[in-house]
Amino acid sequence: MNIKDRLMLEYPRTWSNFEMCTKDFESIKIEELENKNLYASKVKYLDADYIEPYMIYIVFVQFLEFEHTYEQMEKVLYEIPFQYQGYYCMFSMEKFGLKFIINTNEEAILKNIFKKIKSASKLAERLLKPIITESIDNGDITIENQSGILRRRYLYFRETADQIYSEYKDEKFKDSKTIVIGINRKTKLEQEIIFNTQAMLDAYFSYQEHLLILLLPFTNIDFKVKRITLLMNSNWTKKFNEIFLSAKNPELMKHFDDLRNLKELRNKYAHGGFEKGEGSILSHVKGVGAIPVELPSNSEEVFTFTLIKDVKLKEACEIIDAFESYLSTSDWSRALKILEWGIDMRFDKGYILELKMAIDSDENLEIFAEKESYIYSREANMDW
């Protein structure tokens, strides 16, 4: 049973609404567009509701079963000709985006067409939801690899903090007349170091959590037992231990403990600057005043003029670098190399088998890289 037949059977009321919404659209042959005075526009530049190209294909081809061309044409993925209330139209998915063709330039007609398609696409999304849930449970999904941009964000704040820290260390008080100016200047630099270090930690753990999910296909996790979405929504600790199995590796556990301490610091400022438990509360003691409920265990301070004194840039960077150095020589090195190439991660069984074969040796890794590079180049340029 195809998707359309299944949806008609299981969700008759929603399907009936979809049919009512699309009753003004009719399938035609592409030859019927010949000798028509046609106007072509890039969909993203039209003053109308934008619809994603894949939803156009689902609505007109998968659900309405309109005639179309989906073949390896030069720089074109598909063409779907149709008629709307007597107007001749066509959607064409090309290298530089979705194109819409129609034999009128009346703005009201265009807006009405896209409004109808938008309504139909919302119904289509509702119809597809249970099927999408099934595909997630079966691992028939792809997760976009955004590790490159997330890592660059982390490096940006790290480099900025490091540069300011160098200025801070070089700041000198030349004489008594400049001491106040110097103190104000150092105070400003201290604050900028703190702010950028906090942003660096936030960016790094965001990058790392993303990376951990992308590494899932390289593990032995059964996605039918442990649902991918639950792992994605779990906290950093669970992700780290599920993927790396740190409890079985004493060396890795040491890195985990160091990173967890940094993570707690990052969490503090991600949640309004409050410590866990009672750590942010000052207790009023008669005859003494307000004192911390939990006394600090480490009196070392890096910056003396700021209220936030527990962010140590050098120490944080050393912990991160030590962990990444460990990974680069571990069994994860080839998997991480694949992610560095920016390849989106598929979770279907066939692709997971390819991935595990690729990380079996340097030779296999090179073959896999060449294949993926060829496929990406062909699809990006639509060089069929």
C-alpha positions in Angstrom: 0.0 0.0 0.0 1.4 3.4 -1.0 1.4 6.4 1.3 -1.6 8.0 -0.4 -3.8 4.9 -0.1 -2.8 4.4 3.5 -3.6 8.0 4.5 -6.9 7.9 2.8 -7.8 4.8 4.7 -6.5 5.8 8.1 -7.4 9.5 8.1 -10.4 9.9 5.9 -11.6 13.2 7.4 -8.3 15.0 7.0 -7.8 13.6 3.6 -11.3 14.9 2.6 -10.2 18.3 3.8 -7.1 18.1 1.7 -9.0 17.2 -1.4 -11.4 20.1 -0.8 -8.4 22.5 -0.4 -6.9 21.4 -3.7 -10.0 21.0 -5.8 -9.0 24.0 -8.1 -5.8 22.4 -9.2 -5.7 20.1 -12.2 -2.9 18.0 -13.7 -1.8 18.8 -17.2 0.9 17.7 -19.6 4.0 19.9 -19.9 3.3 20.3 -23.7 0.2 22.3 -22.8 2.5 25.2 -21.6 3.9 25.6 -25.1 2.9 28.9 -26.9 1.7 30.4 -23.7 2.8 33.9 -22.6 4.6 32.7 -19.5 6.1 34.6 -16.5 8.8 32.9 -14.4 9.8 34.0 -10.9 12.0 32.6 -8.1 9.5 31.6 -5.4 11.6 33.0 -2.6 11.4 36.5 -4.1 7.6 36.4 -4.6 5.4 38.5 -2.3 3.5 35.3 -1.3 3.5 32.6 1.3 6.7 30.6 0.9 6.4 26.8 0.6 9.4 24.5 0.9 10.2 22.6 -2.4 9.8 19.2 -0.7 6.2 20.2 0.3 5.4 21.2 -3.3 6.6 17.8 -4.4 4.6 16.0 -1.6 1.4 17.9 -2.3 1.3 17.7 -6.1 3.2 14.4 -6.8 2.8 12.1 -3.7 -0.7 13.1 -2.8 -2.4 14.5 -5.9 -0.4 12.2 -8.2 0.0 14.9 -10.9 2.0 14.3 -14.0 5.6 15.5 -13.6 9.2 14.9 -14.7 11.6 13.7 -12.0 14.6 12.8 -14.0 18.2 13.7 -14.3 17.9 16.8 -16.4 20.7 19.4 -16.5 20.4 21.6 -13.4 16.8 20.6 -12.8 15.4 18.2 -10.2 11.7 18.1 -11.1 9.0 19.9 -13.1 5.3 19.8 -12.2 2.9 21.4 -14.7 -0.7 22.1 -13.5 -3.7 24.3 -14.1 -5.4 26.5 -11.5 -8.8 28.0 -12.4 -7.8 28.1 -16.1 -4.3 29.5 -15.6 -1.3 27.4 -16.8 1.4 27.0 -14.2 4.5 25.0 -13.4 6.9 24.5 -10.5 10.4 23.8 -11.4 13.1 22.9 -8.8 16.4 24.1 -10.2 20.0 24.6 -9.0 19.4 28.1 -7.8 16.0 27.4 -6.2 12.4 26.8 -6.8 10.9 28.5 -9.8 7.2 29.2 -10.4 5.9 29.7 -14.0 2.4 31.0 -14.9 0.7 32.7 -17.8 -0.3 35.8 -15.9 1.4 38.5 -14.0 -1.6 39.4 -11.8 -0.3 39.5 -8.2 -3.7 38.6 -6.7 -3.8 35.3 -8.7 -0.3 34.4 -7.5 -1.1 35.1 -3.9 -4.3 33.1 -4.1 -2.4 30.1 -5.6 0.2 30.1 -2.9 -2.3 30.6 -0.1 -4.2 27.5 -1.3 -1.0 25.5 -1.5 0.1 26.7 1.9 -3.2 25.4 3.4 -2.8 22.1 1.6 0.8 21.8 2.9 -0.4 22.2 6.5 -2.9 19.4 6.0 -0.2 17.3 4.3 2.0 17.8 7.3 -0.7 16.7 9.6 -1.3 13.6 7.5 2.4 12.8 7.4 3.0 13.1 11.1 2.4 9.5 12.1 4.5 8.3 9.1 7.4 10.6 10.1 7.2 9.2 13.7 7.6 5.7 12.3 10.6 6.7 10.2 12.2 8.2 13.3 11.6 5.0 15.3 13.1 3.0 12.4 16.2 5.3 12.1 15.2 6.4 8.6 16.3 9.9 9.3 19.1 12.4 8.5 20.5 14.9 10.9 22.2 17.9 9.4 25.8 18.3 10.3 26.2 21.8 11.8 29.3 21.0 13.8 31.5 23.3 11.6 29.6 26.5 12.4 29.1 25.6 16.0 32.8 24.9 16.4 33.7 28.2 14.7 31.4 30.0 17.2 33.4 28.4 20.1 36.7 29.3 18.6 35.5 32.9 18.0 34.8 33.5 21.6 37.9 31.6 22.7 40.2 33.7 20.5 38.5 36.9 21.5 38.9 36.1 25.3 42.5 35.1 24.7 43.3 38.4 22.9 41.7 40.5 25.6 43.6 38.4 28.3 46.9 39.3 26.5 45.9 43.0 26.7 45.0 42.6 30.3 48.4 41.2 31.2 50.2 43.9 29.3 48.3 46.7 31.0 50.8 48.8 33.1 50.3 51.7 35.5 52.8 54.3 34.3 52.5 56.8 37.2 50.2 57.9 40.0 48.3 60.2 37.7 47.2 57.3 35.5 46.4 54.8 38.2 42.7 55.5 38.3 42.5 55.3 34.5 44.5 52.1 34.7 42.2 50.5 37.2 39.1 51.4 35.2 40.8 50.0 32.1 41.7 46.7 33.8 38.2 46.4 35.3 36.7 46.7 31.8 39.1 44.1 30.4 38.4 41.7 33.2 34.7 41.9 32.5 35.2 41.4 28.8 37.4 38.3 29.6 34.6 36.9 31.8 31.9 37.5 29.3 33.8 36.0 26.4 34.9 33.0 28.5 31.3 32.3 29.5 30.2 32.6 25.9 33.1 30.3 24.9 32.0 27.6 27.3 28.4 27.9 26.2 29.4 27.6 22.6 31.7 24.7 23.3 29.2 22.5 25.1 26.6 23.4 22.4 29.1 22.2 19.8 29.9 19.1 21.8 26.3 18.0 22.4 25.7 18.4 18.7 28.8 16.3 17.9 27.7 13.6 20.4 24.4 13.1 18.5 26.2 12.9 15.2 28.4 10.2 16.6 25.4 8.0 17.4 25.6 6.0 14.1 29.1 4.9 15.0 27.9 3.3 18.3 26.1 0.0 18.9 23.0 1.7 20.2 19.7 0.2 19.0 17.5 3.1 18.0 14.4 0.9 18.4 15.2 0.5 22.0 16.7 4.0 22.7 14.7 6.5 20.6 16.9 9.1 18.9 14.7 12.0 20.0 15.0 11.0 23.6 18.8 11.0 23.3 18.7 14.3 21.6 16.7 15.8 24.4 18.7 14.3 27.2 21.3 16.3 29.1 25.0 16.4 28.3 26.0 13.9 30.9 23.7 11.2 29.5 24.7 11.9 25.9 28.4 11.7 26.9 28.1 8.5 28.8 25.8 6.8 26.3 28.1 7.5 23.4 31.6 7.2 24.9 30.8 4.6 27.6 33.1 6.6 29.9 32.5 4.3 32.9 34.4 1.5 31.1 37.4 3.8 30.4 39.3 5.3 33.3 41.3 7.7 31.1 38.1 9.0 29.5 36.4 9.2 32.9 39.1 11.7 34.0 38.3 13.9 31.0 34.6 13.5 31.8 35.0 14.7 35.4 37.1 17.8 34.3 34.5 18.7 31.6 31.6 18.2 34.0 33.1 20.8 36.3 33.3 23.2 33.4 29.8 22.3 32.4 28.5 23.1 35.9 30.1 26.5 35.7 28.5 27.1 32.3 25.1 25.9 33.6 25.3 28.4 36.5 25.4 31.4 34.1 23.0 29.8 31.7 20.4 29.7 34.4 20.5 33.2 35.7 23.9 33.0 37.6 22.6 30.7 40.3 24.6 27.8 41.8 23.1 24.4 42.3 21.3 23.8 45.5 21.8 26.6 48.1 25.1 27.8 46.7 23.8 31.2 45.6 22.2 32.1 48.9 23.6 34.4 51.5 22.5 33.6 55.1 22.0 36.4 57.6 24.1 35.6 60.7 23.5 37.9 63.7 26.5 39.9 64.6 28.3 38.8 61.4 26.1 39.8 58.4 25.3 38.0 55.2 27.6 35.0 54.5 27.4 32.3 51.8 25.4 29.2 52.8 28.0 27.0 51.0 31.5 28.3 51.7 33.8 28.3 48.7 36.3 25.4 48.6 38.8 27.2 46.5 39.9 30.7 47.3 42.0 31.2 44.2 40.8 34.1 42.1 41.8 35.1 38.6 40.3 38.5 38.4 39.9 40.7 41.4 37.6 43.5 40.2 34.7 41.5 38.9 31.9 39.9 40.8 32.3 36.7 38.9 35.6 35.2 40.0 35.4 31.5 39.2 36.0 31.5 35.4 39.6 30.6 34.7 40.2 31.0 31.0 43.5 29.2 30.8 42.3 26.2 32.9 39.1 25.9 30.8 41.1 25.8 27.6 43.6 23.3 28.9 40.7 20.9 29.9 39.1 21.2 26.5 42.4 20.8 24.6 43.3 17.8 26.7 40.0 16.1 25.9 40.2 16.9 22.2 43.8 15.7 22.0 42.7 12.4 23.6 39.9 11.9 21.1 42.2 12.7 18.1 44.3 9.6 18.9 41.4 7.4 20.2 39.2 4.9 18.3 36.9 7.8 17.6 39.5 9.7 15.4 38.2 8.4 12.0 34.6 9.0 13.0 35.4 12.6 14.0 37.3 13.1 10.7 34.1 12.2 8.8 32.1 14.7 10.8 34.8 17.4 10.2 34.1 17.0 6.5 30.6 18.3 7.1 28.8 15.1 6.0 25.1 15.0 7.2 24.4 11.9 9.3 22.0 9.3 8.1 20.7 6.7 10.6 19.4 4.0 8.3 21.0 0.5 8.6 22.6 0.6 5.2 24.4 3.9 5.7 25.5 2.9 9.3 27.1 -0.2 7.8 28.9 2.1 5.3 30.1 4.3 8.1 31.4 1.5 10.2 33.2 0.0 7.2 34.7 3.5 6.5 36.3 3.8 9.9 37.8 0.3 9.8 40.9 1.6 8.1 42.6 4.7 6.6 42.2 3.3 3.1 38.4 2.7 3.6 38.1 6.2 5.0 39.7 7.7 1.9 37.4 5.7 -0.4 34.4 6.8 1.6 35.5 10.5 1.5 35.9 10.4 -2.3 32.5 8.8 -2.8 30.7 11.3 -0.5 32.5 14.2 -2.1 31.4 13.1 -5.6 27.8 12.6 -4.5 27.7 16.0 -2.7 29.2 17.8 -5.7 26.8 16.2 -8.1 23.7 17.0 -6.0 24.8 20.5 -5.1 25.4 21.4 -8.8 22.6 19.2 -10.2 25.1 17.7 -12.6 23.2 14.6 -13.4 
